[in-house]
């Protein structure tokens, strides 16, 4: 049976009755095999020999034919066919392939090029169907001249031949001409010219519906990581509320392992684990987007602490810890957790997160065949919602409280008002602060014995910081999502509220024993439940949560009482290779932002995954569309850089992209438009502080790109030094923002007394109206006024040189005042706006009646509110919109194809009339 493939290869093409494999696929190895092995007759799967053939037309006599004879006959027929083909191109009777001189070949090529030389009539020809509709005659002439020049250069200088270019090789042209003739040479040059332009001969509808949809197919991201699929891994899911010790146990397993990776959502968490590991004598490297710290000897440490986006999928380790696994369902960053979970090559993968991730993790484990072990934890200390709010009185704020506001504008205004009312210093934490500054502010708040007793923070306090908070106070239960004011999501409320009652940050030398997580025998997609005992912890404390305004207390109680919705899908994002494949289906003059927009429209995935939003990437891609010379990989590196939306940072990053495209020097002092002068000034208002924050953000982005383009953006040490100076300046500015109490001058004391007397009279009148008795203290205030020693003025002074530097932080607005101000600003903006659809003023395009509902076409509710159309009847609006856009494209392409067919028929009729 070993010679059966040989026999098949020497016979005519046939189809196997078992596997439907055609024998022509086996002919590629025929020549090599016949030179070493002599064919032998074999028997088929029937009782008669396979080589006994019966001629039904002439005789019934069986004729025995050997495989050797058949092989010789087949070789003879092929040689005769080849000679016949050559005789067509040369003199009759020629039996060998002729040769042609280089000059004669060049003349033949020039004749073929003159025949395919595009003219203006070619735009109306049949070939024009394969070009994009925006193709024009000047563009074709430009490409053709460049194509001819490159082709002639290869003929004249053999050293300039590039085997990977789009220009055909002279040897290839010679072979095509000698074997197939001048007609085939002309056709080959025409197709090579089209390929050189970047156009495709494929039908446009087939191209867009076939290849583009195939390139945007992301239904099985598990297959992107074959190395991880070849391993049998064990997943450990540590789930529970905040302050339950789940991360503590996962890190203990990481400490016990020989090699491992920690991946957190923030650089602060990665840096904290990096410090703790090295403090315990465990060698650990730090790898984040903008900072890489390895051991002094240059060798790779057994353990690595990094952000999730920087997890290595090419390194074999024993344990990998993925913190905050609930972020896998995030619309923007969920792809990073999915890639790390599916692609990391670790024997044990430990995930820490919330209870609502259990179902999606089970489904993912089943899809890849890994074993899943679930560890559930309970909160170490109880969390209680207070029955009363602060009723807007900032004087009720106590040491150890954290006031959370969702507006950066209110942070310093709250700090000012709280320090005025309580006389205590406030630390501040918000997202725009550098991570190092946030960590320092948290340390000031946690340490005992200093004057920073209160913390004012944004929602950035919910993740990445260890805070000793006794009580969380929500300033409001609404936040701005970029479009409208919405209620704070339940998961965010619980994440922030869980910071209350947390223990002091654990020392670097820990105590207590934790059972080692066993290495289970790998079985696909099994689930077990375990409650790991918690030992070695101090006595738990109670955490309290309340609101500043009474109107928000019910919303807080409701959010704390309900369980958030389960996470049903994991985020995915196309990799650079996918984007390159999708971009190859477009002409070269299509902008990269348009390619990403088309990709977002074509992307498909399964029910287990959701495609993360590409809107931020598209917005960033538009910044670099006018910069030629960047490859797709380089563009994606700049798009993924952490540049945010700051105007000065965007301008600096664009200049960095120009440096890469034009091979210019990329030192941070050589890039134009960088506000390095901010380091020489002392900020005296919030604008100066924002200026420093903007510069720091650009420096971080520069460092991030310096690790991707190390040859261009150097030296990196200078940028790191400037980053340290900016952080010191920002911290110094925060330290100077202090509101102290001083005695009023005599000429201002009377005005202050009159103001307080007026407020007391108003309050007393209100109490009389409500038939309530006045308190003795209030009666005394009305009669005598406030005591002189309690009359105070709020000023700002600088701690280091005692110079009074007034920092304008604005005034704190109550919730009702904020809503009123936002409504007023929205109305003013709307009145100034001009609708680009109808041209009228007083409304924006989203509210224009000229923009009807997509679903039903009615004008009583416009396109913006199509998701609430009654005609949907429970159908998902996004699915409906996707099908609607697909049908619309098909209709448009059908109409365009019909127009093209009519135009071609007219051209053929016109040519027939001329003939």
N, C-alpha and C positions, 0 to 999 in steps of 0.2 A: 504493500500500500504506500510505501514511501515514494514510489515513482508516479503515483497518480497525478499530483500537481504538474509534473513534468509533461505527462501525456496530454493533459488538458491544455497546457500552454502551447503545445505544438499543433493543436487542432484548431479548427474554426471556433469562433465565439459561440458559446451556448450557455444555457442557464441551468444551474444546479437544481435538482428537484428537491433538495433538502433545505438549503439556505438561500436560494434565489440569488446566489452570487454569480456574476457573469465571468466567464473564463478570460475575457480580455484583460481583467485586472491582474491576471497571473502572467501575462506575456512580458512584463517588464524584466523579469529575471530569466527569461528563456535563453538568451544568448550565453549568459554565464553558466547556466546549468548544463546546457548541451555540450559545452566545451569540456566538461569534466566527467559527466555521467552518461553512460550509454543507455538510451531508452529501451525498455523491455515491455513486451506485451503484458497486459494485466487483465484481470477479469472484472466484469461489472457486477452489480448486485443481483443479476438474473442468472439463469442457468446457462445461457449461451455467452460466448466471448463477445466483448464489446466491439472488437475489431472485425467480426464476421458480418459483412454487409450483404444484403440481399437486393439485387436489382430487380424490382418488380416489373419494369417495363420490358426488359429484354430476356432475362433468364432467371430461373429459380435456383441456379447453382450458387452455392456459397463460395465466396472468395476470401481467402485468408490474406490480410494486409498487415504488415508489420509497422510498428510505430516509427522505425527508422526510415522506412520508405516514405511514410506520410510527412515526416519532418523534412526530408530532402526535397520532396515535391513542393512543400510550402515555401521553403527557402528559395527554390528556383522561381516560383511564381512572384514572389516579392522582388527578386532581382530583375525579372523581366518588366514588372510594372515600373520600377524605378528607372530602368533604361528608357522605357517608352516616354516617361515624363521628361527626361533629359533631352531626348531627341526633338521634342517640341521646341526647346529653347536653342538648340544648336543645329548643326548640320545633320541630315538624315544618316542614320547608321551609327551615330556616335554612341559609345557604350560606357563612357566615363564622364564624371562631372567636369565641365570646362572651368577655366580660370578667367579672371578679368582683371585688368590693371586698375590701379587706384584712380587714374585719371578718367578712364572710361566709366568706372562706377560713379564717380562724381558727376560726370556729364549726364548719366542716366538719372541720378538723383535730382539734378537741377531741372531736367525735363519734367520729372514728376512733380517737383515743387511748383513749377510754373502752371501746371494743370490744376493744382489745388489752391493756387493763390486766391485768397478771398477778395471778391469785388462787391459792389453795392447790390447786385442782383442776388447774391447768395443769401441775403437776409429774408428773401421771399421764397427760398427753395425748400425742398423737403427736409434737408439736413437741419434747418433752423429749428425743427421741433425738439431737438435734443439739447438746445441751449436755454439758459435762463431768459426770461422775458425782458430783463433789463440789459441784455447783451446788445452791443451796437457795433457799427462798422468800424469807427476809429479804434475801438478797443481791440477788435479782431486784427486789424492791421498792425497795431502796436505789438501784440503777442506774436503775430506771424513773423514780423521782421526780427524780433528777438530770437525766435525759434530757429530761423534760417541762419542767423549769425552764430548761434551756439553750435549748430550742426556743422557749419563750415569750419569753425574753430577746431572741432574734433578731427576733421579730415586733415587739416593742415598741421596740427601739433598733436602727436600721439600721447605726449605726456599730460595733456589736458583732459584726457578721457576720464570721465567719472562714471563708474559702473552703477552707481546708485542714483544717478540723475534721471530726469524725464526725457533726455535726449537719446535717441537710439544709437547704438554702437555701430561703427562702420562695418565690422565683421557680420553683424546681424543683417544689415542692409544687403551686403554681398550675398549671403546665403539665401535670403528671400528672393533676390533678383534671379539668381542662378537656378533655384529650385522651382519657383512659382511664376516668374516672369514679371514684366513691367507693370502689368495690371495689379498684381498683388503688392508690388512695391509702392505703387501710388496709394492703394488702400491703407497699407501699413503706415505710411507717412501721414496720411490724413488723420488716422486714429491717434497717432503719436502726437500730432499737433493739438488735437482736442484734449488729450491727456495733459499736455504741457500747459494748456490754458486752465486746467483744473475742472473742465466740464466733463460730463458723463454722457455716454451714448445711450444710457438707459432711458426708457420712457419716463417722463416726469411723474406721472401718477404712480407707476410701479416703484420708482425711486423713493418717493415720499412715503407711500403707504407700506412699502416692503422694508427697505434697508433702514430707514429712519426709525421705524417702529421696532425693528430688531435691535438697533443700537440703543434704544431707550427702554429695553426690557430689563427690569430690575426685580423680577418676581422671585428669584432664587439667589439672594446674596450669600447664602450659606456656601455656594459653590465658588465664591471668590477666594476662599482660603483653603486650598487643597491640603496644605501641610497640617493645618489644625484638624481637618476632617480625617486625616490618617491616624490621629491619636484618639485614644479613649480617655476622655476627661471626666472629672467629677466636679459638679457644681455644688457650692454651698451657699444657700441664700439666707442671710441673716436679716430678718425683718422685725420691725418693732417701731414704736414711737421714738421721738427724740429723747435723749437722756436715758436710754435703756441699756447701754453698754454693748450694742451690736458691733460697732467699729472696734471697740476695745478687744473683743474676742477674735475678730478677724486679724487684727494686727499682731496678736499674740501668736497666731498660727504662722504669720509671716516671719516673726522673729525666730521661730523654731526651725523653719525651713533653711536649707543650704542656699538656695537661690530663689529670688522672688521679685515681684514688681508691685508697687503701690501706685494706683491711678486715682486721682481726685479731681473734682470739678474745678478747683481753684488752685492758683499757684501758692496761696497761703497754706492750704492743707498739705500740698506736696512738700513745701519747705519745712513745715512742722514735723512731718514724718521723717524727713531727711535729717533734721537736727536730732530727733529722739533716737534714731537708729545709730548714728555715729556717737552719741553720748553714751550709749550702752556698749560701745565697742564693736558694733556690727557695721562693717564697711558698706556704705551706701552712696550711690551717686544721685545727683539731682539733675533731671532733664525736663525743662519746660520750654515753651516756645521761644522765650527771650533770654533764658539763662541756662547754662550747662556747667555743672560743677562736678568734676571727677577727681579721683585721688591724685596726689602729687606724682606718684610713679607712672601715671598715664595708663595703668591697667584698668580694665573694666571690673567694677566692684560686683560682688555676688548679688547685691540687691540694688534696686533702682526705685526712686520715688519720682513720679512724673505727673503731669496732667493727662487727662484721658486722651486728648488728641495726639499725644506723643508716645503712646504705648507701642512698643515694638512687637510686630507679628512675625519676626524672623529669628527670635531667640527662644531657646528651650529653657524653661524655668520650672521649679517645683510648685510655687504658689503665686497666684496673682490676686490682688485685692482691688475690686472696683467699688469705690465709695459712691454714695448717693445714686444708686442704680435706678431710682425712679425717674431720673433725668433721661432715661432711654425713650420715654414717651414725649420728650420736648419737641416742639415744632421746629426749633432752630438747631439745637445741639444734640438731639437724640442720636444722630448718626454716629457720633464718636463712641458712645457706649455700645452701640450695636456692633461696630467694627471691632472694638476691643473684646467684647464678649465672644463673638464668633471667630475671631482671628487669632487671639492670643494662644501661644503654644505652651500652656501650663498644665501640669497634671491635676492641680486643684485650682478652681476659680471661685474665690469668695466674693460675694456681692452683699453690700450693706445698703438697706433702703427701707421703704415703707411697705406696709401690708398690701397695698393696692398693686404691687408689681408681681404678686405670686402667680397669677394666671398667665400673664404673658411670658414669664420666665419658664413656666412649665411647658408652654407651647413651643418655645424656642429650643428647650432641651430635647423635646420629643422630635423636633425637626432635624436635629443633628445626631441624635442617638446617644447623647451623654447622660450620665446619671445625675439626678438632682436630689440634694438633701436640704431640707428646710429647717432652719433654727429660728424659733419664735422667742421674742423677749418682751418683758413687761417693763414699764417705766419704773425707774428706781425710786422716784419720789412723786407724790400726787400733784396734779395740776388742777387748780380751782379757778373758776371765773367768779370774781367778786360780785356781790349783789348790787353794789352801787358804783357809779362812775365817779370821776373827780368833779363832775358838774362844771367843767370849764375853769376850775380854780387851780391855777398852777402852784399855789402855795401848799397844796396837799401833796405835792411830789416829795418823796422821801429819798434819803441816800440808798443807793442800790437799785433805783428804778431806771428803766430804759423806756424812753418815749420814742415811739416809732411813727414817722411821718413818711408819706409816699411822694412828697414834693421836695426837691432839692432846694427850692427857693425858701421853704419854711424852716429848714434845718437851723440856719444861723439866726433867723428871727425867733424861733423857739428857744434857742440857746440864750439869746439876749433876754427874752421875757422871763425865762426860768431863773437866770442868775439875778435878775432884778427882784423877783418876788421871793426867792429863797436865800440868796446870798451865797450859794454854793457853785463851785466850778462845774462845768459840763464838758465832757469829752464828746467828740462828734465822729461819726462813721457814715460814709456814703460811697456810692459806687465809683465816683470820679476820682477819689483819693487813690494814690498809689498803694499797692498792697502792703508795702513796708510801713507806710504812714498809718494805715488802718490797724496793722498789728501793734504799732506803738501806742495808738490811742486806746486800743483794747487793753493793753498792758497797764496804762495809766489808770484806767477805770477799775481793773481787777486788783491792783496793789492796795494794800492797807496803809493808812497813815498819810496819804497825800490828799490834796484838796479836790481831786476829781471824783465826786461822789455820784454824779448823775450822767447818764449816757443819752444823747440825742442821736438817732440813727435813722437811716432809710431801710428799705427791705433788704439791703446788702447784709444786714446783721443776721439774717436767717440761715446763713451757710458760711462755713469756713473759719469761724472765730470761736474760741472758747471764752465765754463771758460768765462772770459771777453775778448774774442778774437775779434779784429777788422778785421783781414784779415787772411785767410788760404792760405798757400803757399805749394803746392805739390812739393816735391823734385823730384819725379818721378811718372809716371802713370802706373808702372809695379811693380809686387810683386812676390815673390817666394812662390809657394804653396806646397813646399816639393818635387816636382818632376821637374817642369819647371817654367820658368818665364811667367806669364800670365798678361793680363791687369787687373787693379783693377776693381772689379765688380761695376756696376752702383749703386746698393744700398749702398755699402760702400762709394763710392765717395760722394753721396748725404748726407749720414749720417755724414761724416767728414766735408764736406763743410758747412753743416747746423750749425756748431759750430760758424761760423763767424757772428758777429753782435748780439750775445746773450747778454742779460742784465746781470748786476751784480747779484750775488746770492742774492735772496730775503732775507730780514731780518726775524728773527724768529717770529716777530709780524707783520702779514700781514694786509693789508687794502683792501677795495673793497668788493663788494657783488657779489655773484654768485647765480643764481637761483638754488634752490634745485631740484635735479632730482626726479621726482615724482615716486611713486610706482604704476606702471601701472597694470591694470587687466591682468592676465596671459592668453595669447592665444598662441597656438603653432605656432612657425615658422612664425611670422609676422615681417615685417621690416618697420620702419618709418625713416624719415629723419628729422633732426633738426639742426639748426645753433644756438648754444648757444652764446649769446652776451658776450663779454669780457669787463670787467670794472675793474677799479682800477689799471691799468697798466701804467707805465711811457711811455713817447713818444718813439716810436720805432726808432732804429738806422739801418743804412744800413750795411750789411755785404758784404765783398769783398772776391773773390776767384781768385787765379792765380797760375801760376807754376813758378818754378825756371828756367827751360830751355824752350826756345821758341818751341822746337820740341814737347813738351807735351801739349801745349796750345790748339791745335785742339782737342786732345783726351779729355781734360777736358771740353771744350765747348760742344762736342758731348754728353758726359755723363750727363751733367747738362741739356741738352735740351730734352733728351728722358725720358720716363717713364719706370721704371723697370717692369719686367714681374710680373704678378699676382702670388701670392702663391696659388697653386692648391691643395696641400695636407698638412696634419698635421702629424708630426712625432710620431711614437709609438715605444716602446721598451718593450720587454718581462719582466715581473716582476719575482721576485724570485720564486714564486709559479709555474709559467709557466716553468721556467728553471728546477725546481725540477721534474716536471712531465715529461719533455722531457728527462732529465738525467736518469730517472728510466727505460727507454727503452734500456739502454746501459749496458753492463757488468761492473762489479766494477773496472776492471783494465784499462778502457778507461780514458785517461786524460781529465781533465775538459776543457782545451783549445780545444781539439778535439770535445768535446760535443758542445761547443759554435760555432765552425766552422760548424758542422752539422746543428745546429739550424739556423744559418744564411742562410744556403742553403735551408732549408725546410720552412722557414717563409713565410707565405702568408697573404695578407691583401687586403682590398677593395680599390677602386679607390679614396676614400676620404682620405686615409692615406698612408704614406710611412714608411717603417721600417728604423729606424736610424741605422747608421753603427755600427757594432760590432767589427770592426778591432782593435780599441784601447782596448776594453775589452779582445779580444783574445790575444793581445800582453801582456796585464797585467796578464792574466790567466797563460800564459806560465811561468811567474816568480814564481808561486806557485805550479806548477805541481809536483815538486819533494818533496813537504812537505806533508806527510801523516797526518791524524788526523783532518783535517779541513772539516767541513760540507759544503754543497753547500751554505747555507746562509752566513756562515763566509767567504767563498771564494768570494762571491759577494760583501760583505762589503769591503774587501781589494781591489777588482778590481775597485770599484767605488770611492775609495779614491783619492783625488787630488794630485797624486804623480808625474805627468808629465813624462818626459823622462830623467831627470837628473840621472846620473849613481850612485852618492852617495846617492841620495834620494831613488832610487830603492833598493839599497843594504840595507839601513836602514829599509825600509818597509818590505823587505823579512825577516829580523831578527825579526821584530815585529810579523809577521805571525808565525814564529817558536816559539816565546814565547807563543802565543795563543794555538798552537797545542800541545806543550809540557808542558803547564801550568807553565811557567817560570815567574820570576818577570819582570815586564814591565816598570819600571821607565826609564825615558829618559836618565839618566846617566848610566843605566845598560845595555842599548842596545849597542852592539858592532858596530864599524864602523861609529859612529857619530862624525863629525868634530867639536866638541865643542871648540877645540883650536882656531878656527877662531875668537872667541869672544875676545881672548887675544892679537890679532895682530892688527896693523894699516895698512890697505890696501894701497899699494903704486902703484898699477897698476890695470888695468881692471880685471886681474885674481883674485886679492884679493877681488874686489867687487863682482865678480861672486861667489866666495867662500862663502861670506856672504849671497848672495841671495839663493844659494843652501841650506845652513843651515836653512835659514828662511823658505824655502819651505818645508823642512822635518819637522820642528817644527809645521807648520800649518797642515801638514798631520798627525802628531802625535796627535795634539789636535782633529782633525776630528775623528780619530779612538778611542780616549779616550772617546768620547761620545757614541760610539758603544760597546766598551769593557771597561766599567768603572772599573770593578774589577781588570783588568789586567794592564791597562796603568794608573797608578797613582803614585805620586800625580800630578794632573793637574796644580796646582798653580806654581810648579817649571817650567813646560814647558811654561806657560804664561809669567813668569818673563824672561826666556831666549829669548822668542820671542820679548819682549820689548827691551831687550838689543841689539838684532840683528837689529831691526828697527832703534834704535838710532845710531848704528855703520854705517849703510847704509846711513842714512841722513847726518851724519858727514862726510862721504867720499864724498858725492855729494857736500857738502858745500866747501870742500877743493879743488875741481876741479875748479880752477879759473885761467883765462889767463889774465894777467895784462900787461901794457905797461911800459917799462923802457928804459932809455938811453943806447945805445950800448957802449961798451968799444971801445977805439980808434983803437985797432988792428983789431976789427971786423967791424968797421964802413966802412972802405974802401971796404971790400969784399961785404958788403950789397949794397953800392953805385954802385959798378961795376955791380952787378947782376941787379939792377933796371935800370941802364943805358943800359944794353944789352937788357932788355925787351922793353924799350922805343924805341931803335933803330929798333928792329924787328917790332914793331907796326907801326913806322913811315914808314918803308920800305913797309909794307903791304898797308898803305894808299896811298903812292906814286904809287904803282902798280895799285891801283884802281882809280888813277887820282883824288884823293881827297886832298883838302888843309889841311895842318897840323894846328892843333890848336895852338895858341900862347903859352899856357902852356906846350904843348908837345915839342915845339922847345926849350923852355927854359930848360926843363928837359934834352934834349939831349946835349945842350951846357954846362950847368952849373952843371947838376946832381941834385939830390933831396936835399932840405935843410937839415941841420944837425939836427934841432929840430924835424923833422918828421921821422927820422930814428929810428926804434923801434925794440925791441926784445920781443918775447913771452916767458914768464916764468910762472911757477906755484909755488904758495906759500901757506902755511897753515895759515889760519886766526887766529887760537887761540894762537899759540906759535911762529909765524913768522919764522918757519923753512921751508926751501925750500924742498919740497917733489915733485919730478917729477913723474907725473902720465902719463904713456904711453897710449894715446888714439888712436894712429894711425893717418893716414892722410885721409882727405876727398877726395873721388874719384868722378869725374863727372859721368854722366850717361853712356857716351861712354866708359870711363875707367872701370866702373863696368861691363858692358857687355863683354868687352874684357877680363877682369880678370876671369869672370865666364866661358866664353867659353874656356879659357886656362885651367882652373881647370878641367872642364868637359872632355876635350881632354886628359889631363894627367891621369885622373882617368880611362878613357876608355882604354888608352894604357896599364895601369897597370893591368886592369881587365882581368880575365880569364873566358870565357864562360863555365858554368857548363854543357851545353848541348852537345857541340861539342869538348870542351877542347881547343879551339884555343884562342889566345890572341888578343887583339885589339878591342874587342867588347863585349858587355854584352849579357845576355841570352835573354832579350827582343828584341834585334835587330838581333838575330841569325836566319839564313836562315833555320836551321834545325827545327825551330819552325814555321810551316806554319800557314796560316790563318784558323781560326776555321770554318768559314762559307763556303768557297769554296775550301780550301786545297791548294791554290796556294802559291808559295814561293816568288813571287815578292813583296808581302806585308805580314808581319808576323802577329803573334797572337796579338801583341800590337796594331796594326792598323786594327783589324778585324771590328771595328765599322764603318770603312769607306769603307768596301767591297761593290763593286757595286751590288753584288747579293742580298743584303738586300732589295733594292728597297723601301726604306722608312720605312721598319719595324724597330721597336725598337730593338736595339742590345741587351739590357739587357733581354728583353722578349725572344728573339731568343736564347740567351745563356742559359737561364733557361730551356727552352724546350729542347735544345741540351743536356744539362747535364742530364736532366731527362731521355731522350731516351737512352743516353749512359749507365746510371745506369741500366735501364731495360734490355738492351742488355747484359750487364755484368752479371747481376743476372740470366738471362735466361741461359747464357752459363755455369755459375757455377752450377745452378740447374741441367742442363743436365749432367754435369760431375759427380755430386753427384749421380744422378739416375743411370748412367752407373756403378759407383763404387758399389752401393748397389746391382745392378743386378748381378755383378760378385761375390759379397759376398754370395748372396743367391744361386747362381749356385755352388759355392765352397762348401757351407754347404750341398746342396743337394747331391753333389757327395760323400761327406763324409758319409752321411746317407745311 
